[in-house]
């Protein structure tokens, strides 16, 4: 039984969803293993995303909290992890001081992109070309592939129960065309103005599309504005409150022609499905946070790195061009 420790800075909803295929492929390729997932902060794998990975990860730890203070402050969890000898440690973050202390754990093989891999002890270590702009999951996969000494050609997809699809299908009229709208985000600077969303919704309603809304607990401000303009709105998550919101959104993508979303946790959920997804960015590098799929399209400001500079017509015309 190989003992494998994966170290991360932590996972919010979006980060966690992005890494799930990696977890599946880690277990698939090293099936006889005990996997320790250790987050320096908190991780969604202990809460909202646990149902997706509970059969793949054996131990989940959060709040390891290593850093410069580790020099002079006792760390109970770090001491506990130090009692184990690992076959492999993969460090998915790149902060020097954290990698420095992580390297103190006993392990046969250690892989990290920190400081160009100087802590890694696999001779074939090599960073991916243009790694700073690549989809960041590619860099994590690269570390696993270096250990396996082979390329994982077909990456896993996120799994969810098929009976959920049957339940969700009852909410959609097969005679209608639907599109998804996810106007929220955890950070205000990532939010495209709600009046622009309202404008584009009206444009697509005029050509026969029905909007389907995905709103989080912090998005009541958006809900009020949408209801002012459209009355009662179609929110599948509110109609199926006994099923996980994440599972509902994933299943809904089967019935949507396309979706429009800010760069948010919901956009990462939508990206797991089959509908066309149009992600609106502010100043981030879209390729780094969006996987390379033909049905995912990034739209960013042409100047000033401000999402407010993305015009409604630009988004509308981009979508129409792709759909046609």
The 8 nearest C-alpha neighbors of each residue, nearest first, counted from 0:
[[1, 32, 31, 2, 33, 30, 86, 29],
 [0, 2, 32, 86, 33, 3, 31, 85],
 [1, 3, 33, 85, 86, 32, 34, 0],
 [4, 2, 87, 34, 88, 85, 86, 35],
 [3, 5, 35, 88, 34, 36, 87, 6],
 [4, 6, 89, 36, 88, 37, 90, 35],
 [5, 7, 90, 37, 38, 91, 36, 89],
 [8, 6, 38, 91, 9, 92, 39, 37],
 [7, 9, 39, 38, 40, 92, 6, 10],
 [10, 8, 38, 40, 42, 41, 7, 39],
 [11, 9, 42, 15, 14, 43, 12, 41],
 [10, 12, 14, 43, 13, 15, 42, 9],
 [11, 13, 15, 264, 14, 43, 16, 10],
 [12, 14, 264, 16, 15, 267, 11, 17],
 [15, 13, 10, 17, 11, 16, 12, 18],
 [14, 16, 10, 12, 18, 13, 17, 11],
 [15, 17, 13, 19, 18, 14, 12, 267],
 [16, 18, 14, 15, 19, 13, 267, 136],
 [19, 17, 21, 15, 16, 20, 14, 22],
 [18, 20, 22, 21, 16, 17, 15, 23],
 [21, 19, 23, 155, 22, 18, 156, 157],
 [22, 20, 24, 18, 19, 23, 25, 140],
 [21, 23, 25, 19, 20, 24, 26, 18],
 [24, 22, 20, 26, 21, 25, 27, 19],
 [25, 23, 27, 21, 26, 22, 28, 20],
 [24, 26, 22, 28, 23, 27, 21, 29],
 [27, 25, 30, 29, 23, 24, 28, 55],
 [26, 28, 24, 30, 25, 29, 23, 22],
 [27, 29, 25, 26, 30, 24, 147, 23],
 [30, 28, 26, 31, 27, 25, 32, 1],
 [29, 31, 26, 27, 32, 28, 25, 33],
 [32, 30, 0, 29, 1, 33, 26, 28],
 [33, 31, 1, 0, 30, 2, 29, 34],
 [32, 34, 2, 57, 1, 3, 0, 35],
 [35, 33, 3, 56, 57, 4, 2, 32],
 [34, 36, 4, 58, 59, 3, 57, 37],
 [37, 35, 59, 5, 4, 58, 60, 6],
 [36, 38, 60, 6, 61, 59, 5, 35],
 [39, 37, 61, 9, 7, 40, 8, 6],
 [38, 40, 63, 64, 8, 62, 9, 61],
 [41, 39, 62, 9, 38, 61, 8, 64],
 [40, 42, 61, 9, 62, 38, 10, 39],
 [43, 41, 10, 9, 44, 45, 11, 38],
 [42, 44, 46, 45, 10, 48, 47, 11],
 [45, 43, 49, 48, 42, 46, 47, 15],
 [44, 46, 43, 49, 42, 59, 48, 47],
 [45, 47, 43, 49, 44, 48, 42, 50],
 [46, 48, 43, 49, 44, 45, 12, 50],
 [49, 47, 44, 43, 50, 51, 46, 45],
 [48, 50, 44, 51, 45, 46, 52, 53],
 [49, 51, 48, 53, 52, 47, 44, 54],
 [52, 50, 49, 48, 53, 158, 159, 19],
 [51, 53, 55, 49, 54, 50, 56, 44],
 [52, 54, 49, 55, 50, 56, 51, 57],
 [55, 53, 52, 56, 57, 51, 50, 49],
 [56, 54, 52, 53, 26, 57, 23, 22],
 [57, 55, 34, 53, 58, 54, 52, 35],
 [56, 58, 34, 33, 35, 55, 59, 53],
 [59, 57, 35, 56, 36, 34, 60, 33],
 [60, 58, 36, 35, 37, 61, 45, 57],
 [61, 59, 37, 38, 36, 58, 62, 63],
 [60, 62, 38, 41, 63, 40, 37, 39],
 [61, 63, 40, 39, 64, 41, 38, 60],
 [64, 62, 39, 61, 65, 76, 38, 77],
 [65, 63, 39, 62, 40, 66, 74, 38],
 [66, 64, 69, 63, 97, 39, 67, 68],
 [65, 67, 68, 97, 69, 96, 64, 100],
 [66, 68, 69, 70, 96, 65, 97, 71],
 [67, 69, 70, 66, 71, 72, 65, 73],
 [70, 68, 72, 67, 66, 71, 65, 73],
 [71, 69, 68, 72, 67, 66, 73, 100],
 [70, 72, 69, 68, 73, 67, 74, 66],
 [71, 73, 69, 68, 70, 74, 67, 65],
 [72, 74, 75, 69, 71, 70, 78, 77],
 [75, 73, 77, 76, 78, 72, 69, 63],
 [74, 76, 78, 77, 79, 73, 63, 80],
 [77, 75, 79, 78, 74, 63, 80, 60],
 [78, 76, 80, 74, 79, 75, 81, 63],
 [79, 77, 81, 75, 76, 80, 74, 82],
 [78, 80, 76, 81, 77, 82, 75, 83],
 [79, 81, 77, 82, 78, 83, 76, 104],
 [82, 80, 78, 104, 79, 83, 77, 105],
 [81, 83, 80, 79, 78, 84, 105, 104],
 [84, 82, 81, 80, 85, 105, 79, 104],
 [83, 85, 105, 106, 82, 86, 81, 104],
 [86, 84, 106, 2, 87, 3, 105, 83],
 [85, 87, 107, 2, 106, 1, 3, 108],
 [86, 88, 108, 3, 85, 109, 106, 107],
 [89, 87, 4, 109, 5, 3, 110, 90],
 [90, 88, 5, 110, 109, 111, 91, 6],
 [89, 91, 111, 6, 92, 5, 110, 88],
 [92, 90, 7, 6, 139, 89, 111, 93],
 [93, 91, 7, 90, 8, 94, 113, 6],
 [94, 92, 113, 112, 95, 91, 98, 114],
 [93, 95, 97, 96, 92, 98, 113, 114],
 [96, 94, 98, 97, 99, 93, 113, 114],
 [95, 97, 99, 98, 66, 94, 67, 100],
 [98, 96, 99, 100, 66, 95, 94, 65],
 [97, 99, 101, 95, 100, 96, 102, 94],
 [100, 98, 96, 97, 102, 101, 95, 103],
 [101, 99, 102, 103, 97, 98, 96, 65],
 [102, 100, 98, 103, 99, 104, 97, 90],
 [101, 103, 100, 99, 104, 98, 118, 109],
 [104, 102, 101, 100, 105, 99, 81, 106],
 [105, 103, 81, 102, 101, 106, 80, 84],
 [104, 106, 84, 85, 103, 81, 83, 107],
 [107, 105, 85, 86, 84, 108, 87, 104],
 [106, 108, 86, 87, 85, 109, 105, 84],
 [109, 107, 87, 106, 86, 120, 88, 110],
 [110, 108, 88, 119, 120, 87, 89, 106],
 [111, 109, 119, 89, 90, 142, 88, 108],
 [110, 112, 90, 113, 116, 119, 89, 91],
 [113, 111, 116, 115, 93, 114, 110, 126],
 [112, 114, 93, 111, 116, 115, 95, 94],
 [115, 113, 116, 117, 112, 95, 93, 118],
 [116, 114, 112, 113, 117, 126, 111, 125],
 [115, 117, 112, 119, 118, 113, 111, 114],
 [116, 118, 119, 115, 114, 113, 112, 120],
 [119, 117, 116, 120, 111, 110, 109, 102],
 [120, 118, 110, 109, 116, 117, 111, 121],
 [121, 119, 109, 108, 122, 118, 110, 124],
 [122, 120, 123, 124, 119, 108, 110, 109],
 [121, 123, 124, 120, 119, 125, 145, 146],
 [122, 124, 121, 125, 145, 148, 120, 146],
 [125, 123, 122, 121, 145, 126, 119, 116],
 [126, 124, 123, 127, 116, 145, 115, 141],
 [125, 127, 128, 130, 124, 112, 115, 138],
 [126, 128, 130, 129, 125, 138, 141, 137],
 [127, 129, 130, 126, 133, 131, 125, 132],
 [128, 130, 131, 132, 127, 133, 126, 134],
 [129, 131, 133, 127, 128, 132, 138, 126],
 [132, 130, 129, 133, 287, 135, 134, 128],
 [133, 131, 287, 130, 129, 286, 134, 284],
 [134, 132, 287, 130, 135, 131, 286, 129],
 [135, 133, 287, 286, 136, 288, 137, 290],
 [134, 136, 137, 287, 138, 133, 288, 139],
 [135, 137, 139, 138, 134, 140, 18, 17],
 [138, 136, 140, 135, 139, 134, 141, 133],
 [137, 139, 141, 136, 135, 140, 142, 127],
 [138, 140, 136, 141, 142, 137, 91, 143],
 [141, 139, 137, 143, 142, 138, 144, 136],
 [140, 142, 138, 144, 139, 143, 137, 145],
 [143, 141, 145, 139, 140, 144, 110, 146],
 [144, 142, 140, 146, 145, 141, 147, 139],
 [145, 143, 147, 141, 146, 149, 142, 150],
 [144, 146, 148, 142, 143, 147, 141, 124],
 [145, 147, 143, 144, 148, 142, 121, 149],
 [148, 146, 144, 149, 145, 143, 150, 28],
 [149, 147, 145, 146, 144, 150, 143, 123],
 [150, 148, 147, 144, 151, 145, 146, 143],
 [149, 151, 144, 152, 148, 147, 145, 141],
 [152, 150, 153, 154, 149, 144, 24, 140],
 [151, 153, 150, 154, 149, 155, 144, 24],
 [154, 152, 151, 155, 150, 156, 24, 20],
 [155, 153, 152, 151, 156, 20, 24, 21],
 [154, 156, 20, 24, 23, 153, 157, 21],
 [157, 155, 20, 158, 154, 271, 19, 23],
 [156, 158, 20, 19, 155, 159, 271, 51],
 [159, 157, 156, 160, 51, 155, 161, 20],
 [158, 160, 161, 157, 246, 51, 163, 249],
 [161, 159, 162, 163, 158, 164, 246, 250],
 [162, 160, 163, 164, 159, 165, 250, 158],
 [161, 163, 165, 164, 160, 166, 167, 159],
 [164, 162, 166, 161, 165, 160, 167, 250],
 [163, 165, 167, 250, 162, 161, 166, 168],
 [164, 166, 168, 162, 163, 167, 169, 161],
 [165, 167, 163, 164, 168, 169, 162, 170],
 [166, 168, 164, 169, 165, 170, 163, 250],
 [169, 167, 165, 170, 166, 171, 164, 254],
 [168, 170, 167, 171, 166, 165, 172, 164],
 [171, 169, 168, 167, 172, 235, 166, 238],
 [170, 172, 169, 168, 173, 254, 167, 175],
 [171, 173, 174, 175, 170, 169, 168, 176],
 [174, 172, 175, 171, 176, 254, 168, 169],
 [173, 175, 172, 176, 171, 177, 209, 208],
 [176, 174, 173, 172, 177, 209, 208, 171],
 [177, 175, 208, 209, 256, 174, 178, 207],
 [178, 176, 209, 255, 208, 210, 256, 175],
 [177, 179, 257, 255, 210, 258, 256, 211],
 [180, 178, 258, 211, 212, 210, 259, 257],
 [179, 181, 212, 259, 258, 211, 182, 260],
 [180, 182, 260, 213, 183, 212, 214, 259],
 [183, 181, 260, 180, 261, 190, 193, 184],
 [184, 182, 181, 218, 190, 214, 261, 185],
 [185, 183, 263, 186, 190, 189, 261, 187],
 [184, 186, 187, 263, 183, 189, 264, 217],
 [187, 185, 184, 188, 189, 190, 263, 183],
 [188, 186, 189, 190, 185, 184, 183, 191],
 [187, 189, 190, 186, 281, 306, 305, 191],
 [190, 188, 187, 186, 281, 184, 261, 262],
 [191, 189, 187, 188, 184, 261, 192, 183],
 [190, 192, 306, 307, 193, 189, 261, 195],
 [193, 191, 194, 195, 190, 307, 196, 306],
 [192, 194, 196, 195, 197, 191, 221, 182],
 [193, 195, 197, 196, 192, 198, 224, 191],
 [196, 194, 198, 193, 197, 192, 311, 199],
 [197, 195, 193, 199, 194, 198, 200, 192],
 [196, 198, 194, 200, 195, 199, 193, 201],
 [199, 197, 195, 201, 196, 200, 194, 202],
 [198, 200, 202, 196, 201, 197, 311, 195],
 [199, 201, 197, 203, 202, 198, 196, 204],
 [202, 200, 204, 198, 199, 203, 205, 197],
 [203, 201, 199, 205, 200, 204, 198, 206],
 [202, 204, 205, 206, 200, 208, 201, 199],
 [203, 205, 208, 201, 207, 206, 202, 209],
 [204, 206, 203, 202, 207, 201, 208, 200],
 [207, 205, 203, 204, 208, 202, 201, 209],
 [206, 208, 204, 205, 203, 209, 176, 175],
 [207, 209, 204, 176, 177, 203, 206, 210],
 [208, 210, 177, 176, 204, 178, 211, 207],
 [211, 209, 178, 177, 179, 212, 208, 180],
 [210, 212, 179, 233, 178, 180, 234, 177],
 [213, 211, 180, 234, 179, 233, 181, 214],
 [214, 212, 181, 180, 234, 215, 211, 179],
 [215, 213, 218, 181, 212, 183, 216, 182],
 [214, 216, 218, 217, 213, 183, 219, 265],
 [215, 217, 218, 219, 214, 183, 220, 222],
 [218, 216, 215, 219, 220, 183, 214, 185],
 [217, 219, 215, 221, 220, 216, 214, 183],
 [220, 218, 222, 221, 217, 223, 216, 214],
 [221, 219, 218, 223, 222, 224, 217, 225],
 [222, 220, 224, 218, 219, 223, 225, 193],
 [221, 223, 219, 225, 224, 220, 226, 218],
 [224, 222, 226, 220, 221, 225, 219, 227],
 [225, 223, 227, 221, 226, 222, 220, 228],
 [224, 226, 222, 228, 227, 223, 229, 221],
 [227, 225, 230, 229, 223, 228, 224, 231],
 [228, 226, 224, 225, 229, 230, 223, 222],
 [227, 229, 225, 226, 230, 224, 197, 223],
 [228, 230, 226, 225, 227, 231, 232, 224],
 [231, 229, 226, 227, 228, 232, 225, 223],
 [232, 230, 226, 229, 233, 225, 227, 234],
 [231, 233, 234, 230, 226, 229, 212, 225],
 [232, 234, 211, 212, 235, 231, 210, 237],
 [233, 235, 212, 236, 237, 211, 232, 213],
 [236, 234, 238, 237, 233, 239, 170, 247],
 [235, 237, 239, 238, 234, 244, 240, 247],
 [238, 236, 235, 240, 239, 234, 233, 244],
 [237, 239, 235, 236, 240, 234, 170, 233],
 [240, 238, 236, 237, 241, 242, 235, 247],
 [239, 241, 242, 237, 238, 236, 243, 244],
 [242, 240, 239, 243, 238, 244, 236, 237],
 [243, 241, 240, 239, 244, 247, 246, 236],
 [242, 244, 246, 245, 247, 241, 240, 236],
 [245, 243, 247, 246, 236, 248, 242, 240],
 [244, 246, 248, 243, 247, 249, 268, 265],
 [245, 247, 249, 243, 244, 248, 250, 159],
 [246, 248, 244, 250, 245, 249, 251, 243],
 [247, 249, 251, 245, 250, 246, 244, 252],
 [250, 248, 246, 247, 251, 252, 272, 269],
 [249, 251, 247, 164, 252, 248, 253, 246],
 [252, 250, 248, 253, 254, 249, 247, 255],
 [251, 253, 255, 272, 254, 250, 274, 249],
 [254, 252, 251, 250, 255, 273, 274, 272],
 [253, 255, 252, 251, 256, 177, 171, 168],
 [256, 254, 177, 178, 252, 257, 274, 253],
 [255, 257, 274, 178, 177, 275, 254, 176],
 [258, 256, 275, 274, 178, 255, 276, 179],
 [257, 259, 179, 276, 178, 180, 277, 275],
 [260, 258, 277, 180, 276, 278, 179, 181],
 [261, 259, 181, 278, 266, 182, 180, 279],
 [260, 262, 279, 278, 263, 190, 182, 189],
 [263, 261, 280, 266, 279, 278, 189, 260],
 [264, 262, 184, 266, 265, 261, 13, 185],
 [263, 265, 13, 267, 12, 266, 268, 262],
 [264, 266, 268, 263, 267, 269, 181, 13],
 [265, 267, 269, 263, 268, 264, 260, 262],
 [268, 266, 270, 264, 265, 269, 13, 16],
 [269, 267, 265, 270, 266, 271, 249, 264],
 [268, 270, 266, 271, 267, 272, 249, 265],
 [269, 271, 267, 268, 272, 266, 276, 295],
 [272, 270, 269, 268, 249, 267, 157, 273],
 [273, 271, 252, 270, 269, 249, 274, 253],
 [272, 274, 252, 253, 275, 271, 294, 270],
 [275, 273, 257, 256, 252, 255, 272, 276],
 [274, 276, 257, 294, 295, 258, 256, 273],
 [277, 275, 295, 258, 257, 296, 259, 294],
 [276, 278, 296, 259, 297, 258, 295, 260],
 [279, 277, 297, 260, 261, 298, 259, 262],
 [278, 280, 261, 298, 299, 262, 297, 260],
 [281, 279, 299, 262, 298, 306, 278, 261],
 [280, 282, 306, 305, 304, 283, 189, 299],
 [283, 281, 304, 280, 305, 284, 306, 299],
 [284, 282, 281, 285, 280, 287, 288, 304],
 [283, 285, 287, 286, 282, 132, 288, 280],
 [286, 284, 287, 288, 289, 283, 297, 280],
 [287, 285, 289, 134, 288, 284, 133, 132],
 [286, 288, 134, 133, 132, 135, 285, 284],
 [289, 287, 285, 286, 134, 135, 290, 284],
 [290, 288, 286, 285, 287, 134, 291, 295],
 [291, 289, 134, 292, 288, 286, 295, 287],
 [290, 292, 289, 293, 295, 134, 286, 294],
 [293, 291, 294, 295, 290, 296, 289, 270],
 [292, 294, 295, 291, 296, 275, 290, 276],
 [293, 295, 275, 292, 276, 296, 274, 273],
 [296, 294, 276, 292, 293, 275, 277, 297],
 [295, 297, 277, 276, 278, 294, 298, 275],
 [298, 296, 278, 277, 279, 285, 299, 295],
 [299, 297, 279, 278, 280, 296, 277, 300],
 [298, 300, 280, 279, 281, 301, 297, 309],
 [301, 299, 309, 302, 308, 304, 306, 305],
 [300, 302, 299, 303, 309, 304, 308, 298],
 [303, 301, 300, 304, 308, 305, 299, 309],
 [302, 304, 305, 300, 301, 308, 282, 306],
 [305, 303, 282, 281, 302, 300, 306, 301],
 [304, 306, 281, 307, 303, 308, 300, 282],
 [305, 307, 281, 308, 309, 191, 300, 280],
 [308, 306, 305, 309, 191, 192, 310, 300],
 [307, 309, 306, 300, 305, 310, 302, 301],
 [310, 308, 300, 307, 306, 311, 299, 313],
 [309, 311, 313, 312, 308, 314, 307, 195],
 [312, 310, 314, 313, 195, 315, 199, 309],
 [313, 311, 315, 314, 310, 316, 199, 317],
 [312, 314, 310, 316, 311, 315, 317, 309],
 [315, 313, 317, 311, 312, 316, 318, 310],
 [316, 314, 312, 318, 317, 313, 311, 319],
 [315, 317, 319, 313, 318, 314, 312, 320],
 [318, 316, 314, 320, 315, 319, 313, 321],
 [317, 319, 321, 315, 320, 316, 322, 314],
 [320, 318, 316, 322, 321, 317, 323, 315],
 [319, 321, 317, 323, 318, 322, 316, 315],
 [322, 320, 318, 323, 319, 317, 316, 275],
 [323, 321, 319, 320, 318, 275, 256, 257],
 [322, 320, 321, 319, 318, 317, 316, 256]]
